Every structure is written in structure tokens, then in C-alpha cells.
Amino acid sequence: MVEHRYPTLPRALLDASSAILLFKAGLIEACCQLFHLHMTRSAFDEVTVPAQPGAGDLRALSGRRPGVTVLEDPRGILPTRAADIERLHRGERDTLHHYLNGAARFVIIDDGKGVRTCRRHKIPHVNALLCPRLLYFSGRIPDSLARLFFERIASLGRYSTAVVKWAETCDTSDLSFFVDTRMVAER
């Protein structure tokens, strides 16, 4: 009998911009195998607008295991120290609010203002560009495929030269918080 490892996967909150990049690159389903992905209702609604490319595919991931769990609007108020989170767009705001409420281990976010807010609040985060590296470091895809996906996401996203360079050269120790390398997939 094969034991499913899904319940032990790290929980990650996925923002709309990252979901779109991962979908366009063809990597969203692989990320569902690596992380238990959660999206806020507002972020999910952004990416599943009928005219949006991939809306149907992303909608199909909702509630599927592995797939994406859609979280309803966050409840409660943000701590006073998080007032700058209130100034973000709704998807990013709700995503970070859910993180602060303990919904996930980290955030996958590509929105510039959201990333800067994560840094200020010491919220662990990665961008979509790092997902191919995480999949490679966890043994889910070979290096050649990780490089292909990396280039695809780099061409789709708006990343500075410094961000791309760091993402290309980071190693497992830089990203160990985000993936349990003991969960290496059998090849």
C-alpha cells in the first residue's frame, strides 16, 4: 500500500500573481505536489475570472487533493503593527492577513509591494521564480527541467537582474525553510 504524504506537505499561501506565473509556466500542478497550497478567496477570484487565461484549469484545482484549498475572507483585525498590510490590494492583504493568523508556513508572492511588506514583517516568502529550484532541491524534477521552468518564469515575470541572479545561484541551505528535503521523491 502506498502511503500518501499530502498531510505532511508544508502549507503555503499562494498569491494571485504567483499563481498566474506558475500556471503560465506549466508548473502549478507540480507545486501542488510539493506544497499544500492555500489561496484566499479574493486571490482565487482574481485568477478565475472567466476571461482570464487558465481560469478553468485553476478553478479545477480548487478542493482537489493535491490541489488548492480556497480560504474564505480572513476574520479578525490585523495587529496595529501590520497597518501597512491594510494598504495592499485585497488579494495580497488577505494573503498576508491569513499568514499572520497562522494559515501557512510561508507565502509565495510576486507582487512588489507585497514582497516588501513581507520583508518588513519578517514573513517567510518566496517568489514563483524560486519554485523550480524548490522542486529540484526536493528531488521532484531534474536539474535540466528546473532550468527550463526557471527560464520560462523569468521571461514571464518582472524580476530585477539581482533577483534573477540570486535565484539562479541560491542553494539548498538558502531555501531549506521552504521545503523538507527529507521528502525527496523516489526516482
C-alpha positions, 0 to 999 in steps of 0.5 A, a space after each residue: 500500500 502506498 502511503 500518501 504524504 499530502 498531510 505532511 506537505 508544508 502549507 503555503 499561501 499562494 498569491 494571485 500573481 504567483 499563481 498566474 506565473 506558475 500556471 503560465 509556466 506549466 508548473 502549478 500542478 507540480 507545486 501542488 505536489 510539493 506544497 499544500 497550497 492555500 489561496 484566499 478567496 479574493 486571490 482565487 477570484 482574481 485568477 478565475 475570472 472567466 476571461 482570464 487565461 487558465 481560469 478553468 484549469 485553476 478553478 479545477 484545482 480548487 478542493 482537489 487533493 493535491 490541489 488548492 484549498 480556497 480560504 474564505 475572507 480572513 476574520 479578525 483585525 490585523 495587529 496595529 503593527 501590520 497597518 501597512 498590510 491594510 494598504 495592499 490590494 485585497 488579494 495580497 492583504 488577505 494573503 498576508 492577513 491569513 499568514 499572520 493568523 497562522 494559515 501557512 508556513 510561508 507565502 509565495 508572492 510576486 507582487 512588489 509591494 507585497 514582497 516588501 511588506 513581507 520583508 518588513 514583517 519578517 514573513 517567510 516568502 518566496 517568489 514563483 521564480 524560486 519554485 523550480 529550484 524548490 522542486 529540484 532541491 526536493 528531488 521532484 524534477 531534474 536539474 535540466 527541467 528546473 532550468 527550463 521552468 526557471 527560464 520560462 518564469 523569468 521571461 514571464 515575470 518582472 524580476 530585477 537582474 539581482 533577483 534573477 541572479 540570486 535565484 539562479 545561484 541560491 542553494 539548498 541551505 538558502 531555501 531549506 525553510 521552504 521545503 523538507 528535503 527529507 521528502 525527496 521523491 523516489 526516482 
